[in-house]
Amino acid sequence: MKDLLSRRAGPPPRTYPGPPHTQLDQQPDAWIRAQFGRRFGGFPRVEEHPTEIRFAPGARALRLAADVEPGPPEAFISGREFAHLHAVPDSSLHMVLPEPLATEAVESGWGEPHPQAGTAVPATTLLIYAPRDPEEIDVVLGLLHRSYDFARGTG
C-alpha cells in the first residue's frame, strides 16, 4: 500500500555526491531552519548526539537508546543512528526508510538515494531534501517518524 506522499514542488535541489553527500541549493531560510530544528528531536527513547559519520561534520544524529530493542540492522546508518540532520547551510537529512516508502519518497521528489546505498550504508538510505516552508516541514518530519518506527522495528 502506498503512503501517497504529495509531490514536492519544483525541481530537485542540486546535490554533491560527496563525500560528503550534501544539498547545494534550495536551503531553508533561518526561520524555517529554526522551526524544523526545534521539532527534529524529541522521540521517546532516542538520544541526540553529534553524528559519528566522519563525512558529516556538525550533523545532529538521532540514535535509539541503548536499552531499546532495535529493529532490523538495515534500519540504521551506523550503530544505532537512523537519521542525521546536516549542519547549516545544508539542512538536508540522511535517513533510512522502509520499502516501499523509500522508493515513493524518491519518486515523489522528496529525496534521492545515498551514493553508497547498498554498500557502505543500507540500500534504503536517502538524502531527504531540506524543508523550504511549514508544509514541507510536516512532510519531512513525517518521513523522519517513519524512519524512527523502522529503527524500532514497528514500521
C-alpha positions as CSV (number, residue, x, y, z in Angstrom):
1,M,0.0,0.0,0.0
2,K,1.4,3.4,-1.0
3,D,1.8,6.1,1.6
4,L,0.6,8.6,-1.0
5,L,3.2,11.3,-0.5
6,S,2.4,14.6,-2.2
7,R,4.7,15.6,-5.0
8,R,7.4,18.0,-3.8
9,A,7.0,21.3,-5.7
10,G,9.6,22.4,-8.2
11,P,12.8,20.9,-9.4
12,P,15.1,19.0,-7.1
13,P,17.9,20.8,-5.5
14,R,21.4,20.4,-6.8
15,T,23.4,17.9,-4.7
16,Y,27.0,16.9,-4.3
17,P,27.5,13.1,-4.3
18,G,30.4,13.5,-1.8
19,P,31.7,12.6,0.4
20,P,30.0,14.4,2.0
21,H,26.7,13.9,0.2
22,T,25.1,17.3,0.6
23,Q,22.4,19.6,-0.7
24,L,23.9,22.7,-2.5
25,D,20.9,25.0,-3.1
26,Q,17.2,25.5,-2.1
27,Q,18.3,25.7,1.6
28,P,15.7,27.0,4.0
29,D,15.8,30.5,5.4
30,A,16.7,31.0,9.1
31,W,13.1,30.9,10.3
32,I,12.3,27.6,8.6
33,R,15.6,26.1,9.9
34,A,14.8,27.2,13.5
35,Q,11.2,25.8,13.3
36,F,12.5,22.5,11.9
37,G,15.4,22.3,14.3
38,R,13.0,22.6,17.3
39,R,10.9,19.7,16.0
40,F,13.8,17.5,14.8
41,G,14.3,15.5,18.0
42,G,12.1,14.6,20.9
43,F,11.4,11.0,20.1
44,P,10.9,8.6,23.0
45,R,13.9,6.6,23.9
46,V,16.1,8.4,21.3
47,E,19.3,10.3,22.1
48,E,20.6,13.2,20.1
49,H,24.3,13.4,19.6
50,P,26.8,14.7,17.0
51,T,27.0,12.1,14.2
52,E,29.8,9.6,14.2
53,I,29.9,9.7,10.4
54,R,33.2,11.4,9.7
55,F,31.9,12.9,6.4
56,A,29.1,14.8,8.1
57,P,30.8,17.2,10.5
58,G,28.3,19.2,12.6
59,A,25.4,16.9,11.8
60,R,22.8,16.2,14.6
61,A,22.3,12.4,14.8
62,L,19.3,10.5,16.2
63,R,20.1,7.2,17.9
64,L,18.0,4.6,19.6
65,A,18.8,4.5,23.3
66,A,21.0,1.5,24.3
67,D,18.2,-0.1,26.4
68,V,15.7,-0.1,23.4
69,E,15.4,-3.3,21.4
70,P,16.4,-2.3,17.8
71,G,14.6,-3.1,14.6
72,P,16.4,-4.7,11.7
73,P,20.1,-3.9,11.0
74,E,19.1,-2.4,7.7
75,A,17.2,0.4,9.5
76,F,20.5,2.1,10.7
77,I,23.1,4.3,9.0
78,S,25.7,3.3,11.6
79,G,25.4,1.7,15.0
80,R,22.0,2.8,16.4
81,E,21.9,6.0,14.3
82,F,18.9,6.0,12.0
83,A,19.0,9.7,10.8
84,H,21.0,12.8,11.0
85,L,20.4,16.5,10.1
86,H,23.2,18.2,8.2
87,A,24.7,21.4,9.5
88,V,23.7,24.9,8.2
89,P,23.5,25.9,5.4
90,D,22.8,22.4,4.0
91,S,20.0,21.4,6.4
92,S,19.1,18.2,4.4
93,L,18.9,14.9,6.2
94,H,20.2,11.3,5.7
95,M,17.7,8.7,7.0
96,V,16.8,5.1,6.4
97,L,13.3,4.4,5.3
98,P,11.5,1.1,4.8
99,E,10.4,-0.1,1.4
100,P,8.2,0.8,-0.4
101,L,8.3,4.3,1.3
102,A,11.9,4.9,0.3
103,T,11.0,4.4,-3.4
104,E,7.9,6.6,-3.0
105,A,9.9,9.4,-1.4
106,V,12.4,9.4,-4.3
107,E,9.6,9.2,-6.9
108,S,7.7,12.0,-5.3
109,G,10.7,14.3,-5.3
110,W,11.5,14.4,-1.6
111,G,14.9,12.9,-1.8
112,E,17.5,10.8,-3.6
113,P,19.4,7.6,-2.8
114,H,22.6,7.9,-0.9
115,P,25.5,7.3,-3.4
116,Q,26.7,4.4,-1.3
117,A,23.3,2.9,-0.7
118,G,23.6,-0.9,-0.6
119,T,27.3,-0.9,0.0
120,A,28.6,1.4,2.9
121,V,25.0,2.1,4.1
122,P,21.7,0.3,3.9
123,A,20.0,0.2,0.4
124,T,17.2,2.5,1.5
125,T,19.4,5.3,2.9
126,L,18.2,8.5,1.4
127,L,19.2,12.2,1.3
128,I,15.9,13.9,2.2
129,Y,15.9,17.5,0.9
130,A,15.7,20.3,3.4
131,P,12.2,21.7,4.0
132,R,11.5,25.1,2.5
133,D,8.2,26.0,4.1
134,P,6.0,24.9,7.0
135,E,4.1,22.4,4.9
136,E,7.4,20.8,3.8
137,I,8.5,20.6,7.5
138,D,5.5,18.4,8.2
139,V,6.3,16.1,5.3
140,V,9.9,15.7,6.2
141,L,9.0,15.2,9.9
142,G,6.5,12.5,8.8
143,L,9.3,10.7,6.9
144,L,11.6,11.1,10.0
145,H,8.8,9.5,12.1
146,R,8.7,6.5,9.7
147,S,12.5,6.2,9.9
148,Y,12.2,6.1,13.7
149,D,9.4,3.4,13.5
150,F,11.7,1.4,11.2
151,A,14.5,1.7,13.7
152,R,12.3,0.4,16.4
153,G,11.0,-2.5,14.2
154,T,7.5,-1.2,14.2
155,G,7.3,0.3,10.8
